[in-house]
Amino acid sequence: MREIPVQEAVGSVLFHDITRIVPGEFAGRAFKKGHIIREDDVAALLKLGKDNIYVLDLEEGYIHENEAAQRIARAVCGNGIRITEPSEGKVTMEAVEQGLLKVKVDALNRINDIEEMVLATLHTNRLVDTDTRVGGTRIIPLFTDEERIRRVEAIAQAAFPLIEVKPFRSLRVGLVTTGNEVFHGRIEDKFGPIIREKFDRLGSSVMRQILVSDNTPMTVKAIHDLIDGGAEMIVATGGMSVDPDDRTPSSIRAAGGQVVTYGSPTFPGAMFMLAYIGQVPVIGIPGCAMYHKATIFDLVVPRILAGETLTRSDITRLGHGGLCSSCPECHYPICGFGA
């Protein structure tokens, strides 16, 4: 740190805050510690009575907090993310469109293990909307050894993209609603409208809904008819419990479904089924999706729409965070469910 005339300070790093006071109008910080002095700052500093100021001259091999944060952000961010300008040493990362946030958590942890480095994100596999803040980064001190930033960049390169937002595909969805009570018109179907609304919000659409009784051949035919008609995903509602007359899981198997899982360590949504008929995902949604805002549907379907082919391991890992707290007012996905 040294004191120099303000006219000679362009390009130097301000080592202390400078206050501006206008009686009756303003009293606060005009320049923040760490600011890199520009040509057009000189006149303003002189008006504040700062003929001489204290600056920090960085030796070769050290970089300022703003540059460090920008380099970290550029290294870790993949598609679907914009990077803001530094503000008080921090850079924020924002989603440019709706999609699925993906974070390489192991690499994230290795970066944060490097002293003075800070990189924070939302949970991986979370649905995010346009302009959602998905991450932020900075260094702790005003400047840092550039070698630390190179270590961050090496980790990020090996794991690239460490952070990205994968856009959703727009799929044609076939809906099979099972149950004698709905098929025979004894009660109104309440499930279909909810499923349609959920897919609409995610940018996909239900192309056709077929009502069937608790009859395996009828359900199998409905699934095949929908796939033959161009459905790229099948959703089956109703008949997902272990009651003898709930035959949706056996019908999905009979239709040729290669079952990934029947059962999920999530509440609500334990009686969930995921299978594939060729490349077409077939999901059996339990009745909880009718009266809970967030269920297994909301944890799995966005990942499928983002182009992922899920395995049993993907489902079993949902157990940690798979318990919904049943808050009086649901704020999902701003909560720990599925995180």
MARDO-807170 format. One record per residue: residue in one letter; x, y, z of N, C-alpha, C in turn. Coordinates in steps of 0.001 Angstrom, whole numbers, padded with zeros to 6 digits, always signed. Layout:
BEGIN
aXYZXYZXYZ;...
//
This chain:
BEGIN
m+000850-001188+000000+000000+000000+000000+000888+001241+000000;r+000480+002210-000832+001243+003458-000849+000323+004619-001195;e+000783+005817-000831+000030+007044-001113+000599+007686-002357;i-000280+007992-003334+000172+008596-004582-000815+009670-005019;p-000379+010603-005872-001305+011601-006426-002397+010891-007222;v-003602+011405-007143-004722+010746-007790-004533+010647-009301;q-003841+011650-009884-003642+011620-011351-002754+010454-011784;e-001990+009905-010846-001088+008803-011170-001678+007445-010776;a-002943+007464-010334-003530+006254-009751-004352+005422-010724;v-004485+005873-011981-005307+005119-012935-004761+003700-013100;g-005661+002737-012937-005273+001336-013040-004897+000704-011727;s-004767+001529-010684-004433+001003-009361-005691+000599-008607;v-005490-000158-007551-006603-000667-006756-006750+000184-005493;l-007936+000751-005317-008205+001584-004144-008199+000719-002886;f-007447+001155-001903-007263+000319-000719-008215+000685+000422;h-009072+001649+000231-009990+002059+001295-011238+002674+000670;d-012332+002655+001423-013556+003312+000976-013360+004821+000983;i-014043+005482+000041-014050+006946+000012-015490+007411+000119;t-015724+008286+001061-017075+008740+001364-017395+010052+000659;r-018648+010171+000256-019149+011420-000337-020293+011925+000533;i-020222+013209+000896-021262+013806+001729-021781+015072+001071;v-023074+015107+000842-023760+016302+000357-024813+016642+001403;p-024616+017684+002189-025522+017979+003300-026990+018004+002873;g-027779+017241+003598-029210+017190+003331-029605+016333+002153;e-028613+015778+001421-028937+014993+000224-028371+013574+000283;f-027097+013458+000594-026459+012142+000491-025288+012051+001445;a-025139+010914+002051-023956+010608+002857-023721+009109+002737;g-022631+008752+002092-022370+007333+001885-021102+007104+001106;r-020948+005870+000645-019727+005470-000040-019780+005864-001505;a-018775+006607-001949-018670+006983-003359-017808+005986-004130;f-016757+005494-003481-015885+004496-004084-015596+003422-003041;k-015670+002188-003462-015481+001066-002543-014038+000576-002574;k-013568+000177-001403-012270-000465-001333-012207-001605-002353;g-011124-001634-003107-010987-002653-004138-011319-002158-005529;h-011895-000946-005629-012241-000382-006938-010967-000133-007739;i-010992-000467-009012-009873-000176-009908-010100+001198-010515;i-009213+002108-010248-009403+003505-010631-009275+003659-012142;r-010282+004378-012724-010321+004636-014164-010030+006119-014433;e-009794+006443-015698-009519+007834-016076-010640+008764-015641;d-011910+008302-015869-013024+009195-015555-013319+009273-014060;d-012572+008532-013225-012726+008644-011777-011906+009801-011205;v-010881+010232-011933-009939+011204-011387-010640+012497-011012;a-011465+013049-011909-012157+014320-011627-013075+014178-010418;a-013774+013053-010332-014687+012855-009206-013925+012772-007888;l-012777+012114-007906-011978+012006-006685-011437+013365-006256;l-011026+014165-007227-010541+015502-006897-011644+016352-006279;k-012863+016227-006775-013993+016973-006213-014294+016538-004778;l-013909+015327-004449-014102+014832-003087-012930+015200-002178;g-011992+015995-002734-010858+016442-001932-009736+015443-001844;k-009722+014467-002728-008703+013416-002678-007603+013703-003689;d-006668+014609-003294-005509+014867-004158-004556+013679-004151;n-004500+013005-003025-003671+011817-002889-004526+010702-002293;i-004283+009495-002734-005051+008373-002212-004129+007190-001963;y-004638+006264-001151-003914+005037-000885-004343+003982-001904;v-003376+003363-002550-003674+002340-003545-002867+001094-003237;l-003310+000022-003870-002640-001271-003725-002060-001647-005079;d-000783-001795-005146-000129-002220-006387+000087-003722-006332;l-000587-004429-007233-000483-005888-007236+000807-006322-007916;e+001536-007175-007230+002734-007735-007829+002340-008737-008901;e+003258-009027-009775+003006-010027-010809+002668-011364-010161;g+001613-012019-010691+001195-013293-010135+000023-013189-009188;y-000455-011962-008940-001624-011754-008091-002708-011051-008906;i-003971-011363-008627-005063-010738-009370-006126-010217-008413;h-006821-009200-008866-007855-008520-008093-009106-009397-007973;e-009900-009136-006929-011079-009954-006660-012071-009975-007826;n-012254-008849-008528-013212-008822-009637-012779-009747-010770;e-011500-009644-011150-010995-010509-012217-011037-011965-011795;a-010712-012226-010538-010727-013606-010047-012121-014213-010141;a-013145-013458-009701-014515-013964-009748-014966-014205-011180;q-014589-013298-012086-014966-013482-013485-014316-014725-014076;r-013069-014971-013753-012383-016147-014287-012981-017435-013746;i-013336-017444-012478-013971-018634-011904-015295-018907-012602;a-016112-017861-012746-017438-018023-013355-017331-018516-014791;r-016422-017921-015552-016260-018345-016947-015797-019794-017028;a-014982-020216-016070-014438-021579-016104-015497-022617-015807;v-016436-022309-014911-017365-023347-014442-018680-023384-015207;c-019042-022296-015891-020384-022210-016478-020441-022774-017885;g-021452-023609-018125-021726-024134-019452-022918-023438-020071;n-023669-024174-020884-024796-023602-021603-025926-023206-020649;g-026714-022250-021108-027926-021867-020393-027718-020935-019228;i-026520-020347-019096-026222-019486-017954-025570-018191-018438;r-026034-017077-017881-025366-015798-018107-024604-015408-016840;i-023533-014644-017043-022671-014217-015945-022787-012712-015791;t-023064-012231-014585-023210-010796-014363-021845-010130-014213;e-021845-008798-014286-020646-008045-013986-020364-008129-012486;p-019097-008016-012088-018784-008086-010655-019451-006952-009882;s-019911-007272-008685-020470-006279-007774-019908-006561-006391;e-019100-005631-005905-018428-005812-004619-017672-007137-004578;g-017045-007466-005694-016215-008658-005772-016940-009944-006095;k-018273-009892-006190-019069-011106-006423-019621-011117-007842;v-019614-012298-008450-020227-012515-009755-021387-013488-009575;t-022526-013156-010156-023715-013995-010060-023964-014698-011385;m-024497-015923-011318-024828-016708-012505-026337-016888-012567;e-026935-016627-013737-028383-016651-013885-028785-017536-015067;a-029927-018199-014935-030450-019031-016020-030991-018139-017133;v-030685-018475-018367-031187-017693-019495-032507-018236-020015;e-032915-019427-019557-034186-020006-019967-034611-021044-018940;q-035863-021470-019035-036335-022527-018149-035622-023831-018482;g-035303-024598-017458-034640-025872-017707-034257-026556-016414;l-033358-027526-016537-032905-028324-015411-031481-027926-015052;l-031279-027488-013823-029943-027126-013372-029142-028393-013077;k-027939-028471-013639-027041-029594-013394-025742-029051-012809;v-025321-029650-011697-024099-029235-011016-023245-030468-010741;k-021977-030414-011102-021029-031490-010750-020582-031237-009307;v-021247-031886-008388-021079-031564-006972-019667-031889-006481;d-019099-033003-006901-017752-033361-006457-016735-032293-006870;a-016836-031824-008101-015921-030783-008572-016159-029471-007832;l-017424-029173-007567-017766-027976-006790-017078-028036-005426;n-017131-029186-004768-016508-029328-003458-014993-029169-003532;r-014381-029690-004595-012925-029565-004724-012504-028112-004882;i-013319-027346-005610-013002-025917-005761-013102-025200-004421;n-014149-025488-003667-014305-024826-002379-013294-025293-001348;d-012613-026395-001610-011528-026844-000741-010267-025999-000922;i-010200-025234-002027-009045-024367-002259-009207-023114-001406;e-008230-022809-000611-008314-021680+000309-008615-020385-000441;e-009510-019596+000120-009921-018279-000370-010944-018334-001495;m-011269-019532-002021-012222-019640-003112-013633-019891-002568;v-014623-019242-003164-016024-019435-002775-016863-019611-004029;l-017542-020745-004146-018443-021009-005272-019685-021692-004717;a-020836-021036-004853-022089-021563-004309-023123-021700-005419;t-023938-022774-005342-024980-022999-006340-026267-023452-005664;l-027340-023441-006426-028541-024147-006013-028268-025650-006112;h-029203-026462-005578-029036-027907-005670-029116-028368-007120;t-028342-029381-007446-028396-029976-008770-029754-030637-009004;n-030111-030790-010275-031376-031410-010714-032605-030595-010312;r-032414-029315-010066-033548-028468-009725-034091-027794-010984;l-035412-027721-011072-036063-026971-012143-035863-025485-011874;v-035387-024752-012878-035208-023314-012732-035908-022605-013875;d-036379-021406-013607-037017-020579-014617-036041-019529-015129;t-036419-018841-016190-035597-017774-016744-035276-016750-015659;d-034024-016312-015622-033510-015292-014694-033308-015800-013269;t-033562-017077-013008-033282-017612-011678-031779-017545-011394;r-031417-017053-010211-030011-017079-009813-029636-018512-009451;v-028673-019062-010151-028296-020459-009945-026955-020608-009246;g-026174-019524-009155-024877-019629-008508-024243-018275-008287;g-023202-018283-007489-022438-017066-007235-021020-017439-006837;t-020080-016538-007131-018690-016819-006798-017949-015538-006451;r-016921-015690-005636-016010-014604-005287-014799-015215-004595;i-013810-014387-004329-012725-014793-003451-012881-014031-002140;i-012299-014555-001075-012466-013925+000231-011646-012645+000372;p-010348-012636+000019-009579-011396+000166-009780-010462-001025;l-009137-009302-000941-009213-008312-002009-008466-008770-003256;f-007443-009577-003065-006685-010116-004201-006189-011494-003812;t-005745-012262-004813-005303-013622-004532-004183-014021-005474;d-003476-015038-005073-002434-015627-005905-003092-016246-007136;e-002624-015877-008313-003230-016371-009549-003155-017887-009656;e-002202-018498-008996-002068-019949-009045-003319-020625-008502;r-003971-020029-007517-005208-020603-006995-006305-020597-008063;i-006374-019534-008822-007379-019461-009893-007079-020488-010969;r-005811-020702-011255-005451-021733-012242-005878-023114-011756;r-005776-023360-010469-006224-024648-009928-007737-024802-010094;v-008463-023726-009844-009914-023753-010071-010212-024060-011530;e-009530-023384-012421-009772-023568-013856-009443-024987-014299;a-008436-025590-013714-008086-026967-014078-009176-027936-013625;i-009705-027743-012417-010797-028599-011942-012023-028418-012819;a-012328-027170-013145-013517-026883-013962-013379-027459-015362;q-012197-027384-015929-011990-027922-017276-012192-029426-017299;a-011700-030111-016275-011838-031571-016214-013289-031991-016033;a-014090-031139-015402-015486-031485-015119-016467-030722-016004;f-015971-030004-017001-016824-029088-017762-017978-029819-018476;p-019205-029232-018437-019536-028031-017677-019821-028360-016220;l-019224-027599-015322-019469-027847-013910-020878-027405-013528;i-021346-026334-014163-022707-025834-013942-023331-025562-015305;e-024543-026032-015528-025261-025719-016758-026763-025817-016510;v-027529-025216-017400-028985-025355-017387-029383-026032-018693;k-029895-027254-018573-030285-028018-019756-031735-027677-020118;p-031987-027219-021330-033360-026859-021720-034245-028090-021819;f-035533-027882-021647-036493-028980-021746-036875-029218-023202;r-036982-030482-023559-037567-030838-024843-039084-030689-024749;s-039704-030406-025860-041165-030348-025911-041668-031686-026440;l-042227-032498-025530-042640-033853-025891-044158-033958-026043;r-044566-034902-026878-045980-035264-027009-046252-036375-026006;v-047149-036105-025089-047392-037011-023970-048733-037709-024138;g-048720-039028-023972-049952-039811-023963-050348-040120-022532;l-051610-039903-022203-052090-040080-020835-053097-041217-020782;v-052841-042210-019937-053750-043325-019715-054290-043215-018291;t-055592-043068-018167-056226-042951-016855-057014-044213-016580;t-056606-044938-015554-057244-046221-015247-058204-046077-014074;g-059164-046990-014025-060108-047017-012907-061537-047197-013385;n-062206-048203-012863-063598-048444-013249-064486-047245-012957;e-064226-046577-011834-065098-045487-011419-065065-044325-012401;v-063880-044052-012995-063770-042982-013988-064253-043476-015346;f-063851-044688-015717-064211-045230-017030-065726-045297-017210;h-066445-045685-016174-067898-045818-016268-068643-044531-015918;g-067891-043443-015692-068522-042157-015453-069127-041982-014071;r-068727-042814-013127-069279-042689-011771-068709-041469-011048;i-067467-041140-011362-066868-039922-010813-066152-039193-011945;e-065916-037915-011729-065211-037099-012719-063711-037338-012600;d-063033-037367-013724-061587-037499-013721-060956-036200-013221;k-060272-036260-012093-059588-035091-011552-058092-035085-011865;f-057596-036235-012307-056162-036391-012524-055703-035735-013832;g-056494-035939-014893-056095-035452-016203-055765-033971-016238;p-056648-033093-015735-056363-031658-015782-055076-031269-015044;i-054788-031961-013946-053576-031644-013189-052333-032009-013987;i-052359-033191-014608-051218-033621-015417-051028-032694-016614;r-052115-032319-017254-052018-031393-018395-051368-030081-017981;e-051807-029544-016844-051262-028270-016362-049773-028372-016057;k-049375-029488-015443-047961-029660-015125-047109-029712-016394;f-047570-030447-017402-046790-030538-018635-046808-029216-019398;d-047914-028507-019370-047963-027207-020029-046903-026270-019465;r-046756-026283-018156-045775-025405-017519-044351-025784-017923;l-044132-027040-018236-042799-027507-018603-042559-027463-020112;g-043523-026948-020859-043335-026789-022298-043695-027993-023131;s-044326-029008-022554-044810-030177-023298-046331-030198-023246;s-046937-031145-023953-048401-031157-023997-048928-032589-024032;v-050093-032771-023430-050784-034056-023505-051529-034113-024837;m-051079-034998-025726-051658-035091-027059-052997-035812-027048;r-053155-036763-026097-054385-037528-026037-054490-038224-024688;q-055718-038307-024181-055976-039038-022948-056961-040161-023233;i-056632-041364-022757-057515-042520-022928-057932-043018-021550;l-059240-043131-021359-059771-043693-020107-059955-045195-020288;v-059503-045964-019282-059648-047419-019343-060145-047922-017995;s-060739-049102-018011-061166-049734-016762-059981-050449-016128;d-060229-051090-014997-059172-051872-014347-059027-053205-015079;n-058590-053097-016311-058511-054253-017195-057168-054209-017905;t-056370-055240-017700-055005-055218-018229-054959-055144-019751;p-055673-055994-020494-055606-055894-021957-056026-054516-022474;m-057040-053907-021858-057489-052587-022294-056403-051536-022040;t-055727-051643-020906-054666-050692-020585-053474-050872-021515;v-053129-052127-021795-052027-052406-022718-052328-051828-024094;k-053538-052030-024573-053921-051500-025882-053840-049977-025898;a-054278-049332-024828-054229-047870-024771-052784-047376-024851;i-051886-048035-024136-050472-047635-024176-049918-047777-025591;h-050203-048906-026240-049699-049119-027598-050324-048149-028586;d-051617-047872-028438-052278-046923-029340-051645-045535-029239;l-051311-045126-028034-050705-043802-027845-049307-043745-028449;i-048521-044801-028233-047178-044821-028819-047261-044855-030337;d-048164-045679-030869-048343-045744-032324-048812-044399-032877;g-049521-043630-032049-050007-042319-032481-048985-041204-032334;g-047788-041527-031876-046722-040524-031820-046358-040042-030428;a-046892-040658-029395-046550-040237-028041-045072-040512-027757;e-044402-039526-027175-042986-039654-026843-042775-039920-025353;m-043859-039878-024608-043848-040247-023194-045245-040714-022833;i-045329-041728-021987-046620-042228-021512-046709-041977-020005;v-047835-041412-019594-048111-041242-018168-049371-042030-017846;a-049267-042925-016877-050421-043703-016436-050814-043222-015041;t-052082-042897-014877-052570-042438-013578-053627-043402-013066;g-053642-043570-011749-054606-044473-011138-054098-045904-011117;g-054594-046674-010155-054281-048103-010100-052841-048408-009781;m-052174-047539-008978-050757-047745-008706-050479-048382-007354;s-051489-048683-006566-051249-049259-005238-051086-050773-005353;v-050978-051411-004195-050793-052868-004173-052123-053607-004020;d-053235-052889-004109-054536-053552-004053-054672-054526-005219;p-055343-055645-005026-055445-056650-006095-056061-056115-007376;d-056971-055123-007249-057612-054618-008466-056890-053421-009071;d-055745-053049-008517-054930-051982-009110-053887-052625-010016;r-054145-052556-011306-053368-053363-012260-052487-052542-013194;t-052295-051261-012883-051474-050441-013776-050029-050927-013854;p-049351-051238-012738-047970-051731-012864-047859-052995-013710;s-048771-053955-013490-048700-055182-014285-049037-054908-015748;s-049892-053936-016005-050244-053581-017390-049055-052958-018109;i-048289-052114-017393-047100-051510-018008-046097-052601-018365;r-045931-053580-017485-045046-054714-017802-045578-055499-018997;a-046881-055748-019011-047481-056528-020092-047384-055804-021427;a-047310-054487-021383-047188-053696-022621-045767-053700-023168;g-044868-054356-022450-043478-054428-022901-042545-053502-022163;g-043027-052906-021083-042204-051972-020333-041052-052655-019615;q-039846-052163-019836-038668-052621-019105-038575-051767-017847;v-038903-052361-016725-039091-051602-015492-037746-051181-014889;v-037618-049894-014650-036460-049355-013940-036688-049458-012445;t-037876-049097-012007-038227-049197-010593-039734-049211-010426;y-040186-049968-009457-041542-049840-008956-041399-049541-007476;g-041564-048301-007126-041314-047828-005779-040217-046781-005789;s-040421-045744-005005-039455-044652-004916-039341-044206-003463;p-038138-043945-002961-037972-043517-001566-038344-042051-001381;t-039568-041719-001733-040059-040353-001632-041462-040364-001032;f-041713-039395-000199-043056-039184+000349-043397-037709+000175;p-044384-037397-000683-045300-038297-001390-044702-038845-002694;g-045205-040021-003064-044812-040601-004344-044164-041955-004266;a-044317-042667-003140-043618-043940-002978-044048-044986-004004;m-045337-044986-004403-045847-046014-005314-045660-045617-006785;f-044508-045133-007094-044173-044642-008434-043546-045759-009259;m-043798-045739-010555-043150-046692-011455-042525-045948-012626;l-041337-046392-012998-040676-045899-014210-040261-047095-015046;a-040636-047071-016317-040252-048121-017259-039978-047481-018607;y-039413-048254-019516-039180-047796-020885-039690-048852-021841;i-040424-048393-022845-040802-049243-023972-040012-048725-025159;g-038935-049414-025496-037995-048855-026460-037383-047604-025861;q-037507-046479-026577-036979-045209-026094-038038-044365-025392;v-039256-044888-025290-040360-044113-024715-040449-044345-023217;p-040261-043311-022402-040436-043486-020961-041915-043640-020609;v-042187-044570-019709-043546-044810-019226-043515-044638-017717;i-044313-043709-017213-044304-043477-015773-045706-043700-015203;g-045742-044385-014084-046982-044583-013357-046999-043643-012165;i-047963-042741-012132-048023-041702-011099-049077-042070-010063;p-048694-042185-008787-049680-042497-007747-050623-041323-007488;g-051695-041598-006781-052755-040617-006585-052358-039377-005823;c-051228-039411-005110-050806-038247-004328-050603-037006-005192;a-050319-037204-006497-050093-036058-007371-051342-035210-007550;m-052507-035749-007179-053742-034976-007304-053877-033932-006209;y-053287-034192-005041-053542-033278-003931-052277-032750-003260;h-051095-033098-003764-049848-032489-003312-049263-031682-004461;k-048797-030479-004163-048202-029656-005215-046915-030272-005740;a-046090-030803-004836-044798-031367-005229-044745-032837-004839;t-044470-033689-005822-044380-035129-005597-043237-035693-006432;i-043158-037008-006499-042168-037670-007319-042244-037211-008773;f-043429-036871-009254-043581-036363-010619-042632-035192-010849;d-042588-034262-009908-041826-033035-010075-040323-033252-009935;l-039924-034380-009367-038513-034701-009253-037987-035455-010473;v-038862-036217-011120-038427-037110-012198-038707-036553-013590;v-039902-036044-013805-040288-035629-015158-039378-034537-015725;p-038988-033496-014965-038068-032516-015546-036763-033119-016032;r-036277-034134-015357-035031-034759-015795-035231-035515-017110;i-036380-036151-017263-036677-036834-018523-036811-035813-019654;l-037489-034714-019378-037668-033689-020412-036342-033038-020790;a-035371-033067-019873-034048-032518-020172-033186-033511-020946;g-033754-034679-021274-033047-035631-022116-032322-036732-021380;e-032538-036833-020067-031847-037871-019305-032605-039199-019349;t-031866-040287-019433-032415-041627-019294-032093-042091-017890;l-033107-042213-017058-032886-042451-015642-032662-043935-015333;t-031848-044177-014325-031553-045528-013867-032153-045733-012475;r-032111-046959-012005-032598-047214-010659-031793-046425-009624;s-030500-046282-009860-029670-045515-008934-030130-044066-008828;d-030556-043494-009951-031075-042116-009919-032273-042009-008986;i-033103-043049-008970-034304-043022-008133-033943-043285-006670;t-033093-044263-006408-032776-044590-005016-032063-043441-004312;r-031315-042644-005061-030613-041508-004452-031564-040393-004015;l-032815-040474-004408-033782-039461-003997-034174-039590-002535;g-033792-040703-001899-034182-040908-000515-033682-039819+000413;h-032441-039329+000188-031914-038242+001013-032509-036933+000502;g-033487-036417+001226-034232-035246+000765-035579-035611+000193;g-035906-036904+000226-037147-037353-000383-038382-037227+000485;l-038241-036652+001661-039378-036480+002557-039882-035045+002484;c-041108-034878+001992-041737-033556+001946-042136-033148+003356;s-041898-031893+003710-042222-031400+005050-043689-031030+005200;s-044451-031099+004103-045890-030776+004138-046146-029412+004777;c-045427-028412+004295-045585-027059+004824-047011-026557+004566;p-047550-025717+005446-048904-025172+005237-049050-024488+003875;e-047982-023807+003432-047968-023213+002097-046750-023747+001364;c-046992-024433+000261-045900-025067-000481-045117-024034-001277;h-043780-024068-001120-042910-023153-001863-041991-023905-002824;y-042294-025178-003095-041440-025956-003985-041278-025211-005311;p-040055-025137-005901-038852-025888-005507-037924-025161-004537;i-038397-024096-003908-037567-023380-002947-037685-024078-001594;c-037196-025288-001532-037270-026090-000311-036316-027272-000456;g-036317-028140+000557-035369-029252+000531-035898-030506-000117;f-037164-030532-000564-037723-031753-001134-036989-032127-002420;g-036431-033316-002410-035710-033800-003582-034304-033251-003715;a-033873-032431-002743-032559-031807-002872-031467-032737-002361;
//
